[in-house]
Amino acid sequence: MPEPERGRPDSRETVSVYVVGFFLLVVLPVLNVLPAEDSWLHLSDFRLNQFGKFLAFAILALGLDLIWGYCGVLSMGQGVFFGFGAYCMGMYLTLQIGTESVYGSELPDFMVWTQVKELPLFWYPFKSFFGGFFGAILVPVLFATLFGFLAFRSRIKGVYFAIITQALAFAAWLVFNRNETRLGGTNGLTDFKQLLGYRLSDPSTQRGLYILTVMALIAAYLLCRWIVASRAGKVLIAIRDSESRVTFSGYTPWMFKLFVFVVAAGLAGLAGMLYVPQVGIITPAQIGVLPSLEVVIWVAVGGRGTLIGAILGAVAVNYGRSVLTNYFPEAWPFILGGLFVVVVTMFPDGLLGMIRKVTDRHKPPAPELKADGRTAA
Amino acid sequence: MTDQNLILQCENVVMDYDGFKALNNCNFRVHYNELRVVIGPNGAGKTTLLDVICGKTKPTSGKVLFGKGTNLVGKNAEDITKLGVGRKFQAPSIYSNLSVWQNLDLSLKRASKGVFPTLMGQSSPAERARIEEGLETIGLTDHAHDRAGSLSHGQKQWLEIGMVILQEPSLLLVDEPVAGMSDKETEQTGQLLTKLSEKQAIVVIEHDMDFVRQIAKIVTVLAEGTVICEGTVETVQADDHVREIYLGRAKVAH
C-alpha cells in the first residue's frame, strides 16, 4: 500500500502553480516592456506596481494561513510583524535619502521638524542595506519567538490568543504613532529616493522589485508547501482537529504552534520589506488592528487551509478593493465586511473550495481530494 | 511493596474536586500482561482514575508507581506517554481531517517527536511495515487512505486503539471502548483487546456486562472513589456488597 512519503498536492494544483508562476514572473513584465504604450496588450507601470503590492500581501496571507488555516490558531496581529519588516526596510530607505531631503539635512525630515539633533542609536544598523534586509526578517522573528513562547507556553488558546494578538496590534499602533518613538509618528516613513543606488522613481527599478516579489512569493509558497507536506504539517492539522490527542501521541503542541507562528512572522516581515519600496510609504495605519484583520479576511475568502487559497484571497480582495474604491469609496468597508460574513457562513472553504467543487464535478471523486481540500497543500 | 510483577501501583490516590472526592484513598494494582476490567456505577471515579494515571489530571495526594517504581504523579502527559502509558478516550479522539494512515503515522513510536525531527522525518520501511501491521490488527487495511472523519463510529474507536498501540505502550488504558457499537463490533473489539493483552497490560473501563464476561479474567469494582472488590466475574457477582451498591441497580443481576 504505497502511501506517498510526503503528501503530494494534487497534480492540477501543481500545473496551475507552474502556469501562474510563469505568467507572473515572465508574461506580465514582458507585457509591461514590449508592447507599445497604446497597445491593448500593454500593462502599465502603475498596474505592474499594483500587482507587486498585491503579491507582497499574498506572502503575508501565506503566513497567516499556516498558523490559522492549518494549525487553527487565529492570529489577529500579523499586521504588526508586517509593520516590523516594513519599518526596518523603511528606515534603510529613509537614511538613503541623505541630503536630497526637503531640509537638506543628513537627518530624516521628520527628525528635523521634531527637533531631534542626532540620529537615535537604534537607527544606526539601518545605514546599511544588510541592516534593513536582515532586520526586516529578524525583528519579527525574534519578537514572535518571545511573544509566542510566552503565550503558547502558558497554554493561551483559541479566542484568548486571538484577543491578545489583537491587543498587540493595537499597542503597536499606539507606539508607532508616537513622535517619541522616532519613527515618524502618524506620518510614518516616506519620500524614499533610492535603493542600493537604483532610483525608486525609475520604472525599471519598480519592475525589478516586482520580479523580486514574485520570486519571494514562489519561495514562500514552496517553503509553506514543504512544511504542510511534512509530518510536522500533519501534526499542525492534528492540533487543529484534537489538540489533547496530540499530547497523548507524544508531541508537545505548543512547540509546533510556536514554530509556525515564527515562520508566519518571518513571512510577514518579508512581505513588509517588499511592500515598502514599491508603495513608497509606511505609516502606523498600515500595521494596526484593521490591517491585521484584513489579512484574516483575505485568507477566509480565498480558502483557509489551502496555500493557493491564501494567495488567491489576498490578490482577489485587494484587486476588488482597488476597482471598487474607484466607484464607491465609502462603501468598501461594508463590502469587505459583507464579503467576510457571506464567505464564512456560506462558503467555508472560500473561493478555492468553490473552484474545486465545480472542477471536481467533472471527475470521479478521488478520496484524497474529498478531505475538505485540507490535507492537500 | 515492591512486587516485581506489578506494572502499575496506585497508592492511596485522592482526587478532591472542591470537597467532592472523585477518588478516595484508591489503591489499584495491575500486573504485567494482564487484561483488567474496571466496573462501577456512574460517578464511581473510573475515568478519573485513568485521567490520573495518564497525567490528564493531577491527584490531590497519593502515588502512581509505574514499571520499575517511576512515580507518574507530577509528570506531564507527553512524558507519561513516552514512558509507555497509552490512553484511549471514551469518545473517539482521532484526527478527522487526516487519513487513517496519517493518523497512525503520527502516533507511531519514534525516537524523537520534537519539531525539527518531525519536520525532516521520513518513515523508514520498517516503520511503514509497522503501520501496515497496525492497520491489519484493527481491520482497517481497506480504509488506509480514507479520511478518518468519514469512518463509522466503531471504526473510529478501532482507529484510536490502533493509534495507541502503535505508541507501543506497556500499559494501555481503554475507556468504554464498545459504547455505541453493534453486537458484532463489540465482539470483534473483545477479540482485539484479548489479543493485545498478550503483549501489554490493559485496563478497560466498561459498563456492558456481556462484554465484561467476554474479556475479563479479573474485575475490579470501584465505588465512591475506592476499590471495594476484586476477583473473577463470578466472585464479584456473588459479592453481597457489590450486589448492594452496584449490581442490584443494574440490568445484569442474573
Interface residues (C-beta under 8 A of the other chain):
Chain A: M1 E3 E5 R6 G7 I227 S230 R231 A232 K234 V235 I237 A238 R240 D241 S242 S244 R245 V246 T247 F248 S249 G250 Y251 T252 M255 F256 F259 P367 E368 K370 A371 D372 R374 T375
Chain B: C54 K56 A77 E78 T81 K82 G86 R87 F89 S93 I94 Y95 S96 N97 L98 S99 W101 Q102 D105 L106 S107 K109 R110 K113 G114 V115 T118 L119 M120 G121 Q122 S123 R128 I131 E132 L135 T141 A144 H145 D146 R147 S150 M163 V164 Q167
